Amino acid sequence: VDPAARPFGRTPIAFPIRDWPAEVALFDSGHRQSWPRDQSGRRSWAFTKSGLTDAQLATFVTFWNDHLGHEVAFNWTPPQHTAAIKCAFADGSFSSRRLHKGAHAISFEVVELLS
């Protein structure tokens, strides 16, 4: 199909969307929008760690800041897997608290990025 012959926003679908359960919205203009019914494919992991030293906390905070919290992706190998996946921190998921002098607890969430 000649791209110049297509109206704006009209791209042929190269795969049969009917093979997956989908929701479809039909518009009076003749346009249609489809999306997968099950959008639970993205995995996430929550972490809590207690007893971090000041240096370990500083190292984690540096890693968090280098990735601008949730904005910069990184590769990580989840438990029970052998291959790394692209993921990011969940927005606003990092928290820390001081347990006592020189000991801290942290919690954060990592989410898989679907590409």
C-alpha positions in Angstrom: 0.0 0.0 0.0 1.3 3.4 -1.0 1.8 5.4 2.3 0.8 8.6 0.5 -2.6 7.1 -0.4 -3.5 6.4 3.2 -5.4 9.1 5.2 -3.7 10.3 8.4 -3.7 7.8 11.2 -4.6 4.8 9.0 -2.1 2.1 9.3 -2.9 -1.5 8.2 -2.7 -4.0 11.0 -0.1 -6.6 10.2 -1.3 -9.2 12.7 -4.8 -10.7 13.2 -5.9 -9.0 16.4 -8.9 -11.4 16.6 -6.5 -14.1 17.8 -6.4 -12.4 21.2 -9.3 -11.4 23.4 -9.8 -7.7 22.7 -12.1 -4.8 23.4 -13.1 -2.8 20.3 -14.6 0.7 20.2 -16.3 1.7 17.0 -16.8 5.4 16.3 -19.4 7.2 14.1 -16.5 8.4 11.9 -15.8 4.8 10.9 -12.6 4.6 12.9 -12.1 1.7 15.3 -9.8 1.3 18.3 -8.8 -2.1 19.7 -6.8 -3.0 22.8 -6.1 -6.3 24.6 -8.7 -7.3 27.1 -6.0 -8.8 29.5 -3.3 -6.2 30.2 -1.7 -8.1 33.1 1.4 -9.1 31.2 3.6 -6.6 33.0 5.3 -8.0 36.1 6.5 -6.2 39.2 8.5 -7.1 42.2 8.5 -5.4 45.6 11.6 -5.4 47.8 12.2 -4.6 51.5 15.6 -4.8 53.1 16.6 -4.0 56.6 19.9 -3.5 58.3 21.6 -1.5 55.5 24.7 0.4 56.6 25.1 4.1 55.8 27.4 3.2 52.9 24.9 0.7 51.4 22.1 3.1 51.7 24.2 5.8 50.0 25.1 3.3 47.2 21.4 2.5 46.6 20.3 6.2 46.7 23.1 7.0 44.1 21.7 4.2 41.8 18.2 5.5 42.3 19.2 9.1 41.5 21.3 8.0 38.5 18.1 6.4 37.1 16.0 9.5 38.0 13.7 7.3 40.0 11.4 5.7 37.4 12.6 7.5 34.3 15.8 5.6 33.2 15.5 1.9 32.6 18.0 -0.7 33.6 18.5 -4.5 33.0 17.8 -6.8 35.9 17.5 -10.6 36.2 14.4 -11.6 38.2 14.5 -14.5 40.7 14.1 -17.9 39.1 15.1 -16.5 35.6 18.3 -16.7 33.7 17.8 -13.8 31.3 17.8 -10.1 32.1 14.8 -8.0 31.4 14.4 -4.2 30.9 12.8 -2.7 33.9 12.5 0.5 35.9 11.7 1.6 39.5 8.0 2.1 40.1 7.2 5.8 40.3 7.5 7.0 43.9 8.1 3.5 45.3 11.4 4.2 47.2 11.2 4.7 50.9 13.8 4.5 53.6 13.8 4.8 57.4 16.5 4.8 60.0 16.3 1.9 62.3 19.1 3.1 64.6 22.5 4.7 64.2 24.2 3.3 61.2 21.3 0.9 60.2 18.5 1.6 57.7 15.5 -0.1 56.1 14.5 0.5 52.5 11.6 -0.6 50.3 11.1 -0.1 46.5 9.3 -1.7 43.6 10.7 -2.7 40.2 8.4 -3.0 37.2 9.0 -4.7 33.9 9.0 -2.5 30.8 7.2 -4.1 27.8 8.9 -3.3 24.5 
